[in-house]
Amino acid sequence: MELDVLLIISLGIFLGFFIQTIIGFSGALVALPILLISIALPEAISYISIFYFLSSIYLVQKEWTNIDKKVIVKLALTSIIGLAAGISILNYGNLIFLKKVLGIFIILYVIYSYFSKGKIKKSSFLEYVLGIFGGFFSGLFSTGGPLFVIVVKNATKDIKTFRATMFGVLGLVSIIRVPLIAFSGILKLNHLYYALFIMPFFLLSIFLGKKMYSKLNEQLIKNCVLVALLFSGLMLTFKS
């Protein structure tokens, strides 16, 4: 791999997981557009999946007592079904339309959340649907986080529990996704090799993200979540 390509990947991973560590999600949505500057989508998903897996091990262990385990159980089956479906079609067809659909949905949710100033009405059916599609887009683009946010945000009482539970949900998805993409041939040995060179940037992102999180108040983090969701939706909708 050429040095400039390795540096672009390292920058994307650093920025993505810096944001991920602060607010609990959106790592892939920040990292993916940067990685796609120099590598193809399946390769980008491979690198993001590796570092999601590593960050999940660390962050879930650190935040275990704050995680709402009932939410994890509720989303487990549906997200696994969606994840398997998403990975199965990752190498096929034109995926731009699906990215735009996801982007538009996220933007509409942000608008609703901002003007409603509250949580959406709880619905088991909606939670199952969002779980399936969250897993589906996690398999396709590693970008199912915003759909999981809708469920977790409605089920948790404060930002600390929300953030920790998002780590738990994305950790579950990551642990399942890595062996699935390895089995499908998307994740290759050379991705693991180059991940070693990217590792210092990843570790720095986790360290700085935790430092930044400790300095922010709850309301500011809530606003950051909505801003990150809006940014994610716009990137998916308008970035092909």
C-alpha positions as CSV (number, residue, x, y, z in Angstrom):
1,M,0.0,0.0,0.0
2,E,1.3,3.5,-0.9
3,L,2.1,5.9,2.0
4,D,-0.5,8.5,1.0
5,V,-3.3,5.9,0.9
6,L,-2.2,4.6,4.4
7,L,-2.2,8.2,5.7
8,I,-5.8,8.9,4.4
9,I,-7.1,5.7,6.0
10,S,-5.3,6.6,9.3
11,L,-6.9,10.1,9.2
12,G,-10.4,8.7,8.6
13,I,-10.0,6.1,11.4
14,F,-8.7,8.8,13.8
15,L,-11.5,11.3,13.2
16,G,-14.2,8.6,13.1
17,F,-13.3,7.0,16.4
18,F,-12.5,10.3,18.1
19,I,-16.2,11.3,17.5
20,Q,-17.3,7.7,18.3
21,T,-15.7,7.8,21.7
22,I,-17.3,11.2,22.6
23,I,-20.9,10.6,21.7
24,G,-21.2,6.8,21.4
25,F,-21.8,6.4,17.6
26,S,-21.1,7.9,14.2
27,G,-17.5,6.6,13.8
28,A,-18.2,4.9,10.5
29,L,-20.2,7.8,9.2
30,V,-17.3,10.1,9.7
31,A,-14.6,7.7,8.7
32,L,-16.2,6.1,5.6
33,P,-16.3,9.2,3.3
34,I,-12.6,9.8,4.0
35,L,-11.6,6.2,3.4
36,L,-13.5,6.1,0.1
37,I,-11.2,8.8,-1.2
38,S,-8.5,6.2,-1.7
39,I,-10.0,2.7,-1.3
40,A,-13.1,0.7,-2.4
41,L,-16.1,0.2,-0.2
42,P,-15.5,-3.4,0.8
43,E,-11.9,-2.5,1.9
44,A,-13.2,0.5,3.8
45,I,-15.7,-1.7,5.6
46,S,-13.0,-4.1,6.5
47,Y,-10.8,-1.5,8.2
48,I,-13.7,0.2,10.0
49,S,-14.9,-3.3,11.2
50,I,-11.4,-4.1,12.6
51,F,-11.3,-0.9,14.6
52,Y,-14.9,-1.1,15.7
53,F,-14.1,-4.5,17.0
54,L,-11.1,-3.3,19.0
55,S,-12.8,-0.2,20.3
56,S,-15.9,-2.2,21.4
57,I,-13.7,-4.5,23.5
58,Y,-12.2,-1.6,25.4
59,L,-15.3,0.7,25.6
60,V,-17.8,-1.9,26.6
61,Q,-15.5,-3.2,29.3
62,K,-15.1,0.4,30.6
63,E,-18.8,1.3,30.4
64,W,-20.3,-2.1,31.4
65,T,-22.1,-0.9,34.5
66,N,-23.8,1.9,32.6
67,I,-25.1,-0.2,29.7
68,D,-28.8,-1.0,29.7
69,K,-28.6,-4.7,29.0
70,K,-32.4,-5.0,28.2
71,V,-31.9,-2.8,25.2
72,I,-29.0,-5.0,24.0
73,V,-31.2,-8.1,24.3
74,K,-34.1,-6.4,22.5
75,L,-31.9,-5.5,19.5
76,A,-29.8,-8.6,19.4
77,L,-31.8,-10.9,17.1
78,T,-33.1,-8.3,14.7
79,S,-29.7,-6.6,14.3
80,I,-28.1,-10.0,13.6
81,I,-30.6,-10.8,10.9
82,G,-30.2,-7.4,9.3
83,L,-26.4,-7.7,9.5
84,A,-26.3,-11.0,7.7
85,A,-28.5,-9.7,5.0
86,G,-26.4,-6.5,4.5
87,I,-23.1,-8.3,4.3
88,S,-24.5,-10.9,1.8
89,I,-25.2,-8.1,-0.7
90,L,-22.1,-5.9,0.0
91,N,-20.3,-7.0,-3.1
92,Y,-23.3,-6.8,-5.4
93,G,-25.2,-4.1,-7.2
94,N,-25.3,-0.3,-7.0
95,L,-25.7,0.7,-3.4
96,I,-25.9,4.5,-3.8
97,F,-29.7,4.5,-3.7
98,L,-29.8,2.7,-0.4
99,K,-27.3,5.1,1.1
100,K,-29.5,8.0,0.0
101,V,-32.6,6.5,1.5
102,L,-30.9,6.0,4.8
103,G,-29.6,9.6,4.7
104,I,-33.0,11.0,4.0
105,F,-34.6,9.0,6.9
106,I,-31.9,10.2,9.3
107,I,-32.4,13.9,8.3
108,L,-36.2,13.6,8.8
109,Y,-35.6,12.0,12.2
110,V,-33.3,14.9,13.3
111,I,-35.9,17.4,12.2
112,Y,-38.6,15.6,14.1
113,S,-36.4,15.3,17.2
114,Y,-35.5,19.0,17.2
115,F,-39.0,20.3,16.9
116,S,-40.8,17.7,19.1
117,K,-38.3,18.3,21.9
118,G,-39.0,14.8,23.2
119,K,-38.9,11.1,22.5
120,I,-40.9,9.4,19.8
121,K,-43.8,7.2,21.0
122,K,-42.5,3.7,22.0
123,S,-43.4,0.9,19.6
124,S,-42.2,-2.6,19.7
125,F,-42.8,-3.0,16.0
126,L,-40.8,0.1,15.2
127,E,-38.0,-1.1,17.4
128,Y,-37.8,-4.4,15.6
129,V,-37.9,-2.7,12.2
130,L,-35.1,-0.2,13.2
131,G,-33.1,-3.1,14.6
132,I,-33.3,-5.0,11.3
133,F,-32.4,-2.0,9.2
134,G,-29.7,-0.9,11.7
135,G,-28.1,-4.3,11.2
136,F,-28.7,-4.2,7.5
137,F,-26.9,-0.9,7.0
138,S,-24.2,-1.9,9.5
139,G,-23.5,-4.9,7.2
140,L,-23.6,-2.8,4.0
141,F,-21.7,0.4,5.1
142,S,-21.0,0.1,8.8
143,T,-23.4,3.0,9.2
144,G,-26.4,1.5,11.0
145,G,-25.6,3.5,14.2
146,P,-28.1,6.3,13.6
147,L,-31.0,3.8,13.4
148,F,-29.9,2.2,16.6
149,V,-29.7,5.7,18.2
150,I,-33.4,6.1,17.7
151,V,-34.2,3.0,19.7
152,V,-31.5,3.6,22.4
153,K,-32.4,7.3,22.8
154,N,-36.0,6.4,23.5
155,A,-35.1,3.6,26.0
156,T,-32.5,5.3,28.1
157,K,-33.0,8.0,30.7
158,D,-29.7,10.0,30.5
159,I,-26.8,10.6,28.2
160,K,-24.4,8.4,30.2
161,T,-26.6,5.4,29.8
162,F,-27.4,6.3,26.2
163,R,-23.7,6.5,25.3
164,A,-22.7,3.3,27.1
165,T,-25.6,1.4,25.6
166,M,-24.7,2.5,22.1
167,F,-21.2,1.1,22.8
168,G,-22.9,-2.1,23.8
169,V,-25.1,-2.3,20.7
170,L,-22.3,-1.4,18.3
171,G,-20.0,-3.8,20.1
172,L,-22.5,-6.7,19.6
173,V,-22.7,-5.8,15.9
174,S,-19.0,-5.5,15.5
175,I,-18.2,-8.9,17.2
176,I,-20.6,-10.6,14.8
177,R,-19.6,-8.6,11.7
178,V,-15.9,-9.4,11.7
179,P,-16.2,-13.2,11.4
180,L,-19.0,-12.8,8.8
181,I,-17.0,-10.5,6.5
182,A,-13.9,-12.7,7.0
183,F,-16.0,-15.8,6.0
184,S,-17.4,-13.9,2.9
185,G,-13.9,-13.0,1.8
186,I,-14.3,-9.3,2.2
187,L,-11.8,-9.1,5.2
188,K,-8.4,-10.3,4.1
189,L,-5.1,-11.0,5.9
190,N,-3.5,-7.9,4.4
191,H,-6.1,-5.7,6.1
192,L,-5.0,-7.0,9.4
193,Y,-1.4,-6.3,8.5
194,Y,-1.9,-2.7,7.5
195,A,-4.2,-2.2,10.5
196,L,-1.0,-2.5,12.7
197,F,0.3,0.7,11.0
198,I,-2.9,2.5,11.6
199,M,-3.2,1.4,15.3
200,P,-1.3,4.4,16.8
201,F,-3.8,6.8,15.2
202,F,-6.7,4.7,16.5
203,L,-5.3,4.6,20.1
204,L,-4.8,8.3,20.0
205,S,-8.4,8.9,18.9
206,I,-9.7,6.8,21.9
207,F,-7.4,8.7,24.3
208,L,-8.4,12.2,23.1
209,G,-12.0,11.3,22.8
210,K,-12.3,10.2,26.4
211,K,-10.5,13.4,27.5
212,M,-12.9,15.5,25.5
213,Y,-16.0,13.6,26.8
214,S,-15.0,14.4,30.4
215,K,-15.1,18.1,29.7
216,L,-18.5,18.3,28.0
217,N,-21.8,18.7,29.9
218,E,-24.9,16.5,29.2
219,Q,-26.9,19.0,27.2
220,L,-23.9,19.8,24.9
221,I,-23.4,16.1,24.2
222,K,-27.1,15.7,23.4
223,N,-26.8,18.6,20.9
224,C,-23.7,16.9,19.5
225,V,-25.7,13.7,18.9
226,L,-28.3,15.6,16.9
227,V,-25.6,17.5,14.9
228,A,-23.7,14.2,14.3
229,L,-26.9,12.6,13.1
230,L,-27.7,15.6,10.7
231,F,-24.1,15.5,9.4
232,S,-24.4,11.7,8.9
233,G,-27.7,12.1,7.0
234,L,-26.4,14.8,4.7
235,M,-23.2,12.9,4.0
236,L,-25.2,9.8,3.1
237,T,-27.7,11.7,1.0
238,F,-25.4,13.9,-1.0
239,K,-22.1,12.0,-1.0
240,S,-22.2,9.3,-3.7
